[in-house]
Amino acid sequence: MPDRPIHRAFADLREGQVHFATCGAADAPPVLLLHQSPRSWAEYAAVLPLLGRRWRAIAMDTAGFGDSVRPAGPASIERWAAVAAELLDVLGIARAHVVGHHTGGVIALELAAAHAERVGRLVLSSTPYVDAALRRERAQQPPIDHVAPADDGSHLAALWRRRQAFYPPDRPDLLLAFVRDALRVLDRVEEGHRAVASYAMEKRIGRVRQPVLVIRAGADPFAAPHAARLLARLPQAKLVEIAHGMVPLPDQMPDEFARVVDAFLAAA
């Protein structure tokens, strides 16, 4: 049986239009997928048809990224989680499993903490644990993706080089996908990183009561060290390691990513 097609649409929310992509039967159990910064739903383009065999898989563009409108006012993890909850309302979904990667994992955790009744199972992929120590560390570090626009276009190569070491050397298509999304928000490309670095996760994580899967991408130097900290604070969580996974895990290894997520969600 061929995979179901991906459908894309917009939802009118209080904060503005939000773009999302779906795959799967309308009456299948829903799964909401949240991307890293500064990516878009396209991070899950290869994962959606795989999960869509069993689930109603929904990958949204975080407010202000991809094709979703940027709300007025400061960006925050709490605000992005509230937008995700409103999208579920508009789609008529009372309860969904939630999957998040990098920044998306932080948003997913806040969604589970603030709207416990809306979240079934929670998947935290390459998700940082944010506490006072990390906030101090991030405050002293240079920007992650910021490059100053140059008349000769050299900033495009600089953006490529900033991420190149964290992407598979034989998959320039993955790095190109990142650059395309980053260029759409180049004037505020650090917005997602700053929102993560200012989030008080240590005050919110204790509210998470849902079953949790922590996915550790072994070759992701940014996030891999955080898995143990998450597990220490989420006693109900289990760990799966994807040994060769790097920063773009969902679109680097979609089959393995979807297999792990599907097995955990189906265990419900």
Backbone as CSV, one residue per row, in Angstrom:
resi,resn,N_x,N_y,N_z,CA_x,CA_y,CA_z,C_x,C_y,C_z
1,MET,0.845,-1.203,0.000,0.000,0.000,0.000,0.875,1.246,0.000
2,PRO,0.688,2.172,-0.943,1.529,3.373,-0.996,1.276,4.284,0.200
3,ASP,2.314,5.082,0.540,2.167,6.036,1.636,1.130,7.095,1.278
4,ARG,0.469,7.598,2.290,-0.500,8.662,2.074,0.222,9.951,1.686
5,PRO,-0.433,10.819,0.931,0.190,12.091,0.539,0.234,13.075,1.703
6,ILE,1.121,14.041,1.585,1.213,15.137,2.559,0.322,16.275,2.084
7,HIS,-0.498,16.789,2.980,-1.351,17.944,2.689,-0.887,19.122,3.539
8,ARG,-0.854,20.302,2.928,-0.419,21.507,3.638,-1.568,22.501,3.701
9,ALA,-1.605,23.252,4.811,-2.723,24.186,5.007,-2.315,25.253,6.016
10,PHE,-3.194,26.242,6.178,-3.019,27.299,7.167,-4.200,27.289,8.125
11,ALA,-3.932,27.650,9.368,-4.982,27.822,10.369,-4.943,29.265,10.857
12,ASP,-6.109,29.880,10.989,-6.201,31.247,11.501,-6.303,31.208,13.020
13,LEU,-5.258,31.690,13.686,-5.201,31.697,15.143,-5.149,33.138,15.646
14,ARG,-5.266,33.301,16.940,-5.241,34.659,17.515,-3.921,35.365,17.232
15,GLU,-2.828,34.609,17.191,-1.509,35.203,16.965,-1.212,35.393,15.479
16,GLY,-2.099,34.944,14.606,-1.888,35.029,13.172,-1.964,33.651,12.539
17,GLN,-1.746,33.603,11.228,-1.845,32.332,10.516,-0.673,31.413,10.851
18,VAL,-0.998,30.143,11.040,0.014,29.114,11.282,-0.067,28.090,10.158
19,HIS,1.083,27.766,9.615,1.170,26.782,8.538,1.486,25.410,9.118
20,PHE,0.887,24.377,8.538,1.158,23.020,8.998,1.002,22.051,7.836
21,ALA,1.593,20.876,8.009,1.487,19.796,7.027,0.974,18.555,7.736
22,THR,0.123,17.787,7.067,-0.448,16.594,7.675,-0.303,15.402,6.744
23,CYS,-0.270,14.228,7.351,-0.243,12.986,6.590,-0.873,11.904,7.448
24,GLY,-1.805,11.165,6.858,-2.472,10.104,7.584,-3.976,10.276,7.567
25,ALA,-4.673,9.249,8.012,-6.128,9.290,8.031,-6.631,10.307,9.046
26,ALA,-7.706,10.997,8.699,-8.244,12.040,9.569,-8.737,11.487,10.891
27,ASP,-9.110,10.217,10.921,-9.617,9.620,12.153,-8.560,8.810,12.899
28,ALA,-7.304,8.868,12.447,-6.221,8.169,13.136,-5.792,8.963,14.365
29,PRO,-5.169,8.326,15.348,-4.691,9.063,16.528,-3.691,10.142,16.112
30,PRO,-3.854,11.376,16.628,-2.998,12.473,16.181,-1.645,12.530,16.888
31,VAL,-0.651,12.952,16.116,0.703,13.185,16.612,1.161,14.537,16.092
32,LEU,1.543,15.429,16.995,2.022,16.763,16.624,3.538,16.768,16.665
33,LEU,4.174,17.232,15.577,5.634,17.267,15.478,6.115,18.717,15.434
34,LEU,7.109,19.029,16.276,7.631,20.387,16.443,9.116,20.398,16.088
35,HIS,9.513,21.345,15.243,10.852,21.357,14.659,11.848,22.170,15.473
36,GLN,13.122,22.011,15.117,14.183,22.801,15.733,14.237,24.187,15.104
37,SER,15.006,25.083,15.693,15.205,26.435,15.151,16.519,26.481,14.385
38,PRO,16.556,27.214,13.252,15.472,27.976,12.632,14.822,27.228,11.466
39,ARG,14.510,25.953,11.679,13.954,25.125,10.612,12.448,25.358,10.452
40,SER,11.776,24.409,9.798,10.353,24.493,9.516,9.784,23.078,9.546
41,TRP,8.527,22.935,9.162,7.902,21.618,9.087,8.682,20.667,8.193
42,ALA,9.431,21.241,7.225,10.153,20.422,6.248,11.170,19.501,6.901
43,GLU,11.559,19.792,8.141,12.447,18.897,8.873,11.839,17.493,8.985
44,TYR,10.512,17.423,8.937,9.806,16.151,9.079,9.199,15.662,7.757
45,ALA,9.605,16.244,6.642,8.974,15.895,5.364,9.103,14.407,5.040
46,ALA,10.227,13.803,5.378,10.405,12.377,5.107,9.819,11.498,6.208
47,VAL,9.586,12.073,7.380,9.035,11.323,8.517,7.509,11.226,8.429
48,LEU,6.871,12.276,7.935,5.401,12.319,7.909,4.773,11.110,7.215
49,PRO,5.209,10.736,6.000,4.567,9.583,5.358,4.771,8.281,6.126
50,LEU,5.879,8.171,6.850,6.149,6.957,7.621,5.226,6.875,8.829
51,LEU,5.110,7.965,9.562,4.197,7.979,10.705,2.744,7.977,10.241
52,GLY,2.497,8.538,9.049,1.136,8.617,8.534,0.514,7.271,8.205
53,ARG,1.296,6.203,8.232,0.738,4.871,8.013,-0.170,4.440,9.167
54,ARG,0.134,4.947,10.373,-0.629,4.559,11.548,-1.307,5.757,12.233
55,TRP,-0.702,6.951,12.100,-1.112,8.121,12.855,-1.590,9.236,11.933
56,ARG,-2.278,10.182,12.500,-2.545,11.455,11.828,-1.401,12.376,12.216
57,ALA,-0.356,12.383,11.412,0.863,13.112,11.740,0.741,14.562,11.268
58,ILE,1.033,15.496,12.174,0.883,16.930,11.896,2.188,17.628,12.261
59,ALA,2.851,18.219,11.273,4.074,18.981,11.518,3.765,20.457,11.285
60,MET,3.874,21.255,12.326,3.552,22.677,12.218,4.824,23.508,12.124
61,ASP,4.697,24.671,11.496,5.756,25.681,11.548,5.570,26.484,12.828
62,THR,6.576,26.479,13.687,6.530,27.314,14.885,6.205,28.749,14.500
63,ALA,5.423,29.426,15.327,5.055,30.819,15.041,6.303,31.647,14.753
64,GLY,6.314,32.288,13.568,7.445,33.117,13.179,8.474,32.411,12.317
65,PHE,8.309,31.106,12.091,9.254,30.347,11.276,8.512,29.686,10.118
66,GLY,9.268,29.267,9.105,8.629,28.663,7.946,7.621,29.629,7.347
67,ASP,6.392,29.152,7.162,5.334,29.981,6.605,4.358,30.491,7.663
68,SER,4.660,30.282,8.934,3.786,30.792,9.998,4.099,32.251,10.287
69,VAL,3.053,33.012,10.553,3.209,34.442,10.829,3.929,34.643,12.163
70,ARG,4.796,35.636,12.200,5.470,35.986,13.452,4.546,36.877,14.271
71,PRO,4.195,36.466,15.487,3.329,37.306,16.324,4.035,38.588,16.741
72,ALA,3.248,39.584,17.064,3.825,40.805,17.622,4.314,40.523,19.038
73,GLY,5.361,41.207,19.447,5.860,41.021,20.806,6.977,39.998,20.879
74,PRO,7.542,39.822,22.064,8.701,38.937,22.220,8.352,37.466,22.042
75,ALA,9.297,36.737,21.490,9.136,35.295,21.325,9.497,34.590,22.629
76,SER,8.827,33.482,22.897,9.153,32.694,24.085,8.664,31.270,23.886
77,ILE,9.242,30.356,24.629,8.812,28.957,24.587,7.358,28.845,25.024
78,GLU,6.992,29.573,26.076,5.617,29.525,26.574,4.626,29.993,25.514
79,ARG,4.996,31.036,24.796,4.100,31.568,23.765,3.954,30.591,22.612
80,TRP,5.057,29.984,22.216,5.001,29.026,21.118,4.193,27.789,21.505
81,ALA,4.303,27.358,22.750,3.507,26.221,23.209,2.023,26.559,23.205
82,ALA,1.681,27.789,23.586,0.278,28.217,23.577,-0.275,28.225,22.150
83,VAL,0.537,28.642,21.181,0.109,28.617,19.779,-0.129,27.181,19.331
84,ALA,0.745,26.275,19.729,0.567,24.865,19.368,-0.726,24.310,19.955
85,ALA,-1.036,24.680,21.192,-2.285,24.216,21.815,-3.497,24.775,21.078
86,GLU,-3.405,26.035,20.633,-4.523,26.620,19.901,-4.691,25.960,18.539
87,LEU,-3.586,25.564,17.910,-3.701,24.846,16.644,-4.465,23.536,16.844
88,LEU,-4.181,22.824,17.920,-4.933,21.603,18.218,-6.419,21.919,18.369
89,ASP,-6.726,23.043,19.027,-8.134,23.445,19.179,-8.797,23.625,17.816
90,VAL,-8.130,24.376,16.951,-8.703,24.689,15.643,-8.880,23.423,14.811
91,LEU,-7.982,22.470,14.988,-8.082,21.211,14.242,-9.044,20.228,14.898
92,GLY,-9.635,20.621,16.007,-10.596,19.754,16.682,-9.964,18.572,17.389
93,ILE,-8.721,18.744,17.832,-7.981,17.662,18.483,-7.923,17.934,19.982
94,ALA,-8.567,17.082,20.751,-8.583,17.268,22.203,-7.281,16.811,22.851
95,ARG,-6.659,15.799,22.275,-5.471,15.205,22.889,-4.598,14.607,21.789
96,ALA,-3.297,14.847,21.860,-2.370,14.341,20.856,-1.080,13.905,21.521
97,HIS,-0.400,12.954,20.912,0.992,12.702,21.262,1.809,13.864,20.668
98,VAL,2.931,14.191,21.314,3.730,15.331,20.859,5.194,14.912,20.746
99,VAL,5.792,15.249,19.609,7.185,14.947,19.316,7.908,16.265,19.053
100,GLY,9.044,16.474,19.705,9.806,17.697,19.470,11.287,17.411,19.323
101,HIS,11.943,18.146,18.424,13.378,17.978,18.169,14.084,19.296,18.456
102,HIS,15.161,19.252,19.257,15.897,20.448,19.666,14.928,21.491,20.253
103,THR,14.825,22.679,19.659,13.896,23.693,20.170,12.488,23.129,20.261
104,GLY,12.097,22.324,19.276,10.774,21.716,19.298,10.558,20.852,20.517
105,GLY,11.614,20.215,21.020,11.495,19.427,22.232,11.222,20.284,23.453
106,VAL,11.834,21.451,23.497,11.586,22.376,24.616,10.144,22.866,24.571
107,ILE,9.661,23.203,23.375,8.266,23.614,23.228,7.338,22.468,23.620
108,ALA,7.674,21.258,23.203,6.850,20.089,23.524,6.772,19.875,25.028
109,LEU,7.898,20.043,25.718,7.892,19.869,27.174,6.992,20.909,27.834
110,GLU,7.060,22.161,27.382,6.194,23.195,27.946,4.733,22.910,27.635
111,LEU,4.456,22.399,26.448,3.081,22.044,26.092,2.564,20.959,27.037
112,ALA,3.398,19.973,27.347,2.997,18.907,28.267,2.835,19.425,29.696
113,ALA,3.644,20.399,30.077,3.566,20.953,31.431,2.357,21.871,31.595
114,ALA,2.104,22.701,30.593,1.040,23.706,30.701,-0.329,23.158,30.325
115,HIS,-0.358,22.137,29.487,-1.625,21.594,28.981,-1.586,20.069,29.097
116,ALA,-1.450,19.593,30.315,-1.242,18.157,30.552,-2.344,17.309,29.932
117,GLU,-3.578,17.824,29.971,-4.711,17.050,29.468,-4.704,16.942,27.946
118,ARG,-3.875,17.744,27.278,-3.844,17.748,25.813,-2.787,16.807,25.240
119,VAL,-1.864,16.351,26.090,-0.704,15.597,25.614,-0.771,14.163,26.118
120,GLY,-0.717,13.208,25.170,-0.706,11.798,25.530,0.690,11.353,25.900
121,ARG,1.476,10.990,24.905,2.878,10.619,25.110,3.775,11.712,24.553
122,LEU,4.976,11.806,25.122,5.884,12.909,24.803,7.218,12.340,24.338
123,VAL,7.686,12.806,23.175,8.987,12.399,22.645,9.891,13.629,22.611
124,LEU,11.021,13.556,23.313,11.989,14.644,23.372,13.247,14.199,22.630
125,SER,13.417,14.684,21.425,14.544,14.308,20.578,15.620,15.395,20.621
126,SER,16.832,15.004,21.003,17.959,15.960,21.030,17.562,17.249,21.738
127,THR,16.918,17.111,22.866,16.356,18.257,23.579,17.294,18.716,24.695
128,PRO,17.632,19.997,24.745,18.497,20.476,25.826,17.747,20.566,27.147
129,TYR,18.484,20.365,28.236,17.933,20.640,29.560,18.367,22.044,29.946
130,VAL,17.404,22.931,30.142,17.701,24.341,30.358,17.526,24.672,31.841
131,ASP,18.618,25.060,32.480,18.572,25.511,33.862,19.463,26.750,33.982
132,ALA,19.678,27.216,35.205,20.455,28.440,35.408,21.867,28.301,34.850
133,ALA,22.461,27.116,34.990,23.818,26.911,34.490,23.875,27.055,32.975
134,LEU,22.893,26.474,32.281,22.881,26.594,30.823,22.607,28.035,30.399
135,ARG,21.734,28.704,31.123,21.451,30.101,30.772,22.703,30.956,30.910
136,ARG,23.491,30.726,31.954,24.750,31.466,32.110,25.726,31.117,30.989
137,GLU,25.798,29.841,30.665,26.709,29.391,29.615,26.341,30.011,28.273
138,ARG,25.053,29.991,27.935,24.613,30.555,26.655,24.854,32.065,26.601
139,ALA,24.703,32.733,27.729,24.897,34.187,27.761,26.332,34.572,27.441
140,GLN,27.268,33.667,27.692,28.685,33.967,27.465,29.180,33.480,26.108
141,GLN,28.329,32.763,25.379,28.742,32.204,24.097,28.377,33.143,22.946
142,PRO,29.102,33.051,21.835,28.730,33.838,20.654,27.447,33.298,20.041
143,PRO,26.815,34.057,19.154,25.603,33.562,18.480,25.856,32.256,17.752
144,ILE,24.806,31.453,17.632,24.942,30.144,17.002,24.898,30.249,15.477
145,ASP,23.925,30.981,14.956,23.717,31.025,13.506,23.820,32.424,12.901
146,HIS,23.959,33.451,13.708,23.950,34.813,13.171,25.141,35.062,12.252
147,VAL,24.857,35.628,11.085,25.888,36.110,10.175,25.438,37.484,9.677
148,ALA,26.398,38.381,9.535,26.081,39.727,9.064,25.978,39.724,7.540
149,PRO,24.861,40.199,6.983,24.726,40.239,5.520,25.860,41.021,4.870
150,ALA,26.386,40.481,3.780,27.485,41.118,3.048,27.063,41.343,1.601
151,ASP,27.537,42.446,1.015,27.148,42.783,-0.353,27.560,41.718,-1.356
152,ASP,28.658,41.003,-1.073,29.130,40.001,-2.026,28.532,38.621,-1.778
153,GLY,27.614,38.523,-0.813,26.961,37.253,-0.540,27.802,36.283,0.265
154,SER,28.931,36.724,0.781,29.801,35.808,1.517,29.150,35.306,2.807
155,HIS,28.118,36.012,3.265,27.432,35.554,4.477,26.713,34.226,4.240
156,LEU,26.383,33.928,2.995,25.733,32.657,2.691,26.693,31.495,2.951
157,ALA,27.940,31.668,2.520,28.948,30.640,2.788,29.252,30.560,4.282
158,ALA,29.243,31.707,4.959,29.510,31.710,6.397,28.438,30.947,7.154
159,LEU,27.173,31.109,6.747,26.072,30.383,7.373,26.244,28.886,7.151
160,TRP,26.636,28.506,5.947,26.877,27.103,5.620,27.975,26.529,6.522
161,ARG,29.078,27.273,6.640,30.220,26.776,7.407,29.902,26.649,8.891
162,ARG,29.054,27.511,9.417,28.718,27.451,10.841,28.112,26.102,11.216
163,ARG,27.362,25.515,10.319,26.663,24.263,10.616,27.324,23.026,10.010
164,GLN,28.289,23.224,9.149,28.804,22.123,8.334,29.348,20.962,9.174
165,ALA,30.028,21.246,10.272,30.641,20.192,11.084,29.608,19.310,11.779
166,PHE,28.371,19.780,11.873,27.352,19.052,12.610,26.366,18.327,11.692
167,TYR,26.707,18.313,10.386,25.872,17.658,9.384,26.681,16.568,8.689
168,PRO,26.037,15.496,8.231,26.776,14.422,7.556,27.525,14.953,6.334
169,PRO,28.789,14.610,6.181,29.574,15.162,5.070,29.079,14.730,3.699
170,ASP,28.376,13.612,3.632,27.894,13.119,2.341,26.454,13.511,2.056
171,ARG,25.895,14.460,2.858,24.503,14.865,2.669,24.390,16.393,2.590
172,PRO,24.951,16.994,1.537,24.824,18.450,1.413,23.379,18.898,1.278
173,ASP,22.490,17.996,0.861,21.081,18.353,0.743,20.479,18.734,2.091
174,LEU,20.951,18.101,3.167,20.434,18.422,4.503,20.888,19.806,4.951
175,LEU,22.133,20.127,4.662,22.637,21.446,5.021,21.963,22.528,4.179
176,LEU,21.682,22.211,2.915,20.973,23.159,2.055,19.574,23.427,2.593
177,ALA,18.900,22.391,3.096,17.564,22.576,3.670,17.617,23.504,4.874
178,PHE,18.652,23.342,5.707,18.821,24.250,6.843,19.023,25.688,6.374
179,VAL,19.925,25.891,5.415,20.232,27.245,4.937,18.988,27.904,4.355
180,ARG,18.199,27.157,3.605,16.977,27.723,3.025,16.043,28.251,4.108
181,ASP,15.840,27.451,5.159,14.963,27.901,6.245,15.569,29.064,7.003
182,ALA,16.879,29.013,7.247,17.540,30.073,8.010,17.488,31.407,7.269
183,LEU,17.619,31.377,5.947,17.597,32.611,5.175,16.251,33.320,5.269
184,ARG,15.195,32.576,5.505,13.866,33.185,5.599,13.725,34.028,6.861
185,VAL,14.556,33.756,7.854,14.473,34.495,9.124,15.843,35.049,9.495
186,LEU,16.631,35.403,8.479,18.025,35.770,8.712,18.161,36.951,9.667
187,ASP,17.211,37.879,9.624,17.311,39.054,10.480,17.025,38.733,11.946
188,ARG,16.507,37.544,12.225,16.206,37.134,13.607,16.470,35.643,13.783
189,VAL,17.551,35.194,13.146,17.838,33.761,13.120,18.153,33.214,14.514
190,GLU,18.530,34.085,15.441,18.853,33.639,16.804,17.628,33.583,17.712
191,GLU,16.465,33.970,17.213,15.286,34.102,18.064,14.948,32.799,18.787
192,GLY,15.004,31.684,18.079,14.704,30.406,18.706,15.737,30.029,19.749
193,HIS,17.008,30.268,19.444,18.067,29.943,20.397,17.933,30.789,21.660
194,ARG,17.595,32.059,21.483,17.432,32.930,22.656,16.230,32.505,23.493
195,ALA,15.158,32.097,22.832,13.975,31.654,23.577,14.296,30.424,24.420
196,VAL,15.039,29.493,23.846,15.443,28.308,24.604,16.315,28.710,25.787
197,ALA,17.284,29.577,25.538,18.250,29.952,26.576,17.626,30.747,27.710
198,SER,16.435,31.291,27.520,15.786,32.062,28.586,14.652,31.285,29.255
199,TYR,14.419,30.046,28.836,13.327,29.241,29.380,13.739,28.597,30.700
200,ALA,12.900,28.694,31.710,13.194,28.123,33.032,12.653,26.693,33.100
201,MET,13.289,25.789,32.376,12.806,24.415,32.314,12.822,23.740,33.682
202,GLU,13.794,24.091,34.506,13.896,23.434,35.809,12.674,23.689,36.687
203,LYS,11.932,24.764,36.388,10.712,25.067,37.144,9.475,24.433,36.529
204,ARG,9.608,23.881,35.336,8.440,23.356,34.613,8.464,21.842,34.444
205,ILE,9.648,21.254,34.444,9.773,19.847,34.097,9.075,18.943,35.109
206,GLY,8.965,19.373,36.346,8.289,18.579,37.355,6.803,18.420,37.120
207,ARG,6.233,19.248,36.250,4.814,19.154,35.911,4.533,18.083,34.859
208,VAL,5.575,17.571,34.246,5.402,16.587,33.177,5.165,15.215,33.791
209,ARG,3.988,14.671,33.566,3.607,13.374,34.128,3.400,12.315,33.043
210,GLN,3.421,12.737,31.790,3.162,11.820,30.681,4.331,10.834,30.513
211,PRO,4.070,9.682,29.911,5.184,8.818,29.502,6.084,9.582,28.525
212,VAL,7.388,9.460,28.702,8.336,10.245,27.917,9.379,9.332,27.289
213,LEU,9.685,9.599,26.031,10.817,8.976,25.361,11.859,10.053,25.092
214,VAL,13.077,9.824,25.545,14.201,10.710,25.249,15.032,10.043,24.148
215,ILE,15.159,10.725,23.021,15.993,10.221,21.923,17.323,10.959,21.959
216,ARG,18.390,10.196,22.090,19.737,10.768,22.134,20.439,10.471,20.818
217,ALA,20.733,11.512,20.067,21.510,11.369,18.831,22.984,11.411,19.205
218,GLY,23.656,10.287,19.077,25.002,10.159,19.625,26.031,11.093,19.042
219,ALA,25.851,11.546,17.805,26.825,12.417,17.159,26.377,13.878,17.144
220,ASP,25.470,14.224,18.045,24.987,15.606,18.175,25.640,16.223,19.403
221,PRO,26.732,16.975,19.243,27.464,17.486,20.404,26.687,18.533,21.192
222,PHE,25.727,19.195,20.557,24.933,20.186,21.270,24.008,19.531,22.292
223,ALA,23.322,18.478,21.866,22.231,17.943,22.674,22.530,16.632,23.381
224,ALA,23.426,15.804,22.834,23.654,14.479,23.413,23.969,14.520,24.915
225,PRO,24.777,15.473,25.407,25.084,15.474,26.838,23.884,15.768,27.737
226,HIS,22.800,16.285,27.170,21.647,16.670,27.976,20.707,15.510,28.284
227,ALA,20.853,14.402,27.570,19.914,13.292,27.750,19.905,12.795,29.190
228,ALA,21.071,12.655,29.796,21.147,12.154,31.167,20.460,13.099,32.143
229,ARG,20.568,14.395,31.901,19.928,15.366,32.795,18.413,15.292,32.686
230,LEU,17.916,15.102,31.490,16.475,14.943,31.317,15.978,13.678,32.018
231,LEU,16.703,12.582,31.838,16.295,11.321,32.451,16.304,11.411,33.979
232,ALA,17.245,12.162,34.537,17.326,12.291,35.987,16.128,13.030,36.555
233,ARG,15.497,13.872,35.736,14.378,14.684,36.217,13.028,14.180,35.710
234,LEU,13.066,13.161,34.882,11.844,12.547,34.376,11.915,11.047,34.672
235,PRO,11.588,10.644,35.882,11.753,9.238,36.259,10.924,8.277,35.421
236,GLN,9.882,8.779,34.767,9.033,7.921,33.928,9.577,7.772,32.515
237,ALA,10.683,8.440,32.212,11.200,8.464,30.844,12.056,7.239,30.541
238,LYS,12.072,6.879,29.269,12.980,5.854,28.770,13.871,6.480,27.711
239,LEU,15.009,5.862,27.479,16.001,6.399,26.552,16.190,5.468,25.367
240,VAL,16.255,6.047,24.174,16.689,5.336,22.976,17.819,6.138,22.354
241,GLU,18.909,5.476,22.050,20.037,6.150,21.406,20.099,5.773,19.936
242,ILE,20.253,6.789,19.102,20.507,6.582,17.674,21.962,6.996,17.463
243,ALA,22.829,6.001,17.377,24.262,6.206,17.555,24.864,7.236,16.612
244,HIS,24.505,7.200,15.351,25.155,8.076,14.374,24.313,9.313,14.040
245,GLY,23.281,9.555,14.827,22.438,10.716,14.580,23.163,12.017,14.840
246,MET,22.926,12.985,13.969,23.549,14.300,14.116,22.454,15.345,14.328
247,VAL,22.795,16.616,14.210,21.834,17.690,14.482,20.560,17.556,13.642
248,PRO,20.646,17.215,12.348,19.409,17.118,11.549,18.769,15.726,11.611
249,LEU,18.692,15.125,12.788,18.294,13.727,12.926,17.025,13.334,12.167
250,PRO,15.886,14.062,12.283,14.671,13.591,11.601,14.809,13.474,10.090
251,ASP,15.509,14.429,9.458,15.660,14.304,8.006,16.965,13.622,7.608
252,GLN,17.863,13.392,8.559,19.064,12.599,8.292,18.743,11.102,8.304
253,MET,17.960,10.670,9.284,17.653,9.248,9.471,16.148,9.078,9.693
254,PRO,15.322,9.420,8.694,13.870,9.408,8.895,13.303,8.031,9.204
255,ASP,13.852,6.989,8.588,13.325,5.647,8.835,13.554,5.230,10.283
256,GLU,14.776,5.436,10.770,15.088,5.068,12.149,14.325,5.941,13.133
257,PHE,14.256,7.240,12.845,13.528,8.166,13.717,12.059,7.768,13.796
258,ALA,11.435,7.536,12.655,10.015,7.176,12.638,9.783,5.834,13.316
259,ARG,10.689,4.874,13.126,10.535,3.564,13.745,10.533,3.665,15.268
260,VAL,11.479,4.443,15.799,11.581,4.613,17.254,10.361,5.322,17.808
261,VAL,9.946,6.401,17.151,8.770,7.154,17.605,7.514,6.299,17.526
262,ASP,7.329,5.610,16.418,6.142,4.787,16.227,6.055,3.693,17.294
263,ALA,7.150,3.039,17.585,7.142,1.963,18.588,6.768,2.505,19.957
264,PHE,7.290,3.665,20.317,6.973,4.238,21.630,5.510,4.661,21.715
265,LEU,5.022,5.318,20.681,3.626,5.769,20.710,2.669,4.588,20.683
266,ALA,2.987,3.577,19.906,2.100,2.420,19.797,2.024,1.642,21.096
267,ALA,3.023,1.772,21.952,3.006,1.071,23.239,1.902,1.554,24.149
268,ALA,1.319,2.698,23.829,0.204,3.216,24.635,-1.002,2.300,24.534
